[in-house]
Amino acid sequence: MSAITVLGIPAEVYRYGTMFSWFAVSYTIVALVTANVFVPVFYNLGISSTYEVRCKYFVLQLRFLHVLVRTVARTSSIGGLYVCSGGLDILKITKLH
């Protein structure tokens, strides 16, 4: 559980009320579809993760491009937020400056 989850869920419930409960409904549907569609396909292919699909079926150049794009996207967009939000929570709660 990340600091974004700890801060975000109460804020979402406060702002939107019980409409946030639709998240639980959609999450349940996604879990059921995943269990009944993707897991049998992965089992029949003899793989256990999407990373194995990438390694098995894509050429080296595409794998490298995927890693590069994912790294840039993670570090430039929300990576800093993941790191800073936990520290900001602690500072706010303990009133350390």
C-alpha positions as CSV (number, residue, x, y, z in Angstrom):
1,M,0.0,0.0,0.0
2,S,1.4,3.3,-1.0
3,A,1.1,6.7,0.5
4,I,-0.9,7.8,-2.5
5,T,-3.5,5.1,-1.7
6,V,-3.6,6.1,2.0
7,L,-4.2,9.7,1.1
8,G,-6.3,9.2,-2.0
9,I,-9.0,6.8,-1.0
10,P,-10.3,8.8,2.0
11,A,-10.2,12.0,-0.2
12,E,-12.2,10.2,-3.0
13,V,-14.8,8.9,-0.6
14,Y,-15.2,12.4,1.0
15,R,-15.4,14.1,-2.3
16,Y,-17.6,11.6,-4.2
17,G,-19.4,9.7,-1.4
18,T,-20.7,6.3,-2.1
19,M,-20.0,6.5,-5.8
20,F,-16.5,5.4,-4.9
21,S,-18.0,2.0,-4.0
22,W,-18.4,1.3,-7.7
23,F,-14.7,0.9,-7.7
24,A,-15.2,-2.3,-5.6
25,V,-17.8,-3.5,-8.1
26,S,-15.6,-2.9,-11.1
27,Y,-12.5,-4.4,-9.3
28,T,-14.5,-7.6,-8.7
29,I,-15.5,-7.8,-12.4
30,V,-11.9,-7.3,-13.5
31,A,-10.7,-10.0,-11.1
32,L,-13.3,-12.5,-12.5
33,V,-12.5,-11.7,-16.1
34,T,-8.8,-12.0,-15.5
35,A,-9.2,-15.3,-13.7
36,N,-11.4,-16.8,-16.5
37,V,-9.7,-15.3,-19.6
38,F,-6.0,-14.5,-19.0
39,V,-5.0,-17.2,-16.6
40,P,-6.1,-20.1,-18.8
41,V,-4.3,-18.5,-21.8
42,F,-1.1,-18.1,-19.8
43,Y,-1.4,-21.6,-18.5
44,N,-1.8,-23.1,-22.0
45,L,1.3,-21.1,-23.2
46,G,3.3,-22.3,-20.2
47,I,4.1,-18.8,-18.9
48,S,3.5,-17.1,-15.6
49,S,3.8,-13.4,-16.4
50,T,3.5,-10.8,-19.1
51,Y,7.2,-10.3,-18.9
52,E,7.7,-13.9,-20.1
53,V,5.4,-13.0,-23.1
54,R,7.6,-10.1,-23.9
55,C,10.8,-12.1,-23.7
56,K,9.3,-15.0,-25.7
57,Y,7.5,-13.3,-28.5
58,F,9.2,-9.9,-29.1
59,V,12.6,-9.1,-30.6
60,L,15.4,-7.6,-28.5
61,Q,14.9,-4.1,-29.9
62,L,11.3,-4.0,-28.9
63,R,12.1,-5.3,-25.4
64,F,14.7,-2.6,-25.0
65,L,12.3,0.1,-26.3
66,H,9.6,-1.1,-23.8
67,V,12.0,-0.9,-20.9
68,L,13.2,2.6,-21.9
69,V,9.7,4.0,-22.4
70,R,8.5,2.5,-19.1
71,T,11.5,3.8,-17.2
72,V,11.1,7.3,-18.6
73,A,7.4,7.4,-18.0
74,R,7.7,6.1,-14.4
75,T,10.5,8.4,-13.4
76,S,9.2,11.6,-15.0
77,S,5.5,11.4,-14.2
78,I,4.6,9.8,-10.8
79,G,7.9,8.4,-9.6
80,G,8.7,11.5,-7.6
81,L,5.2,11.6,-6.2
82,Y,5.7,8.0,-4.8
83,V,8.9,9.0,-3.1
84,C,7.9,12.4,-1.8
85,S,4.4,11.6,-0.6
86,G,5.5,9.3,2.2
87,G,8.0,11.8,3.5
88,L,5.4,14.6,3.3
89,D,2.9,12.5,5.3
90,I,5.5,11.9,8.0
91,L,6.4,15.6,8.2
92,K,2.8,16.6,8.4
93,I,1.9,14.1,11.1
94,T,5.0,14.6,13.3
95,K,5.2,18.3,12.6
96,L,9.0,18.1,12.0
97,H,10.4,20.9,10.0
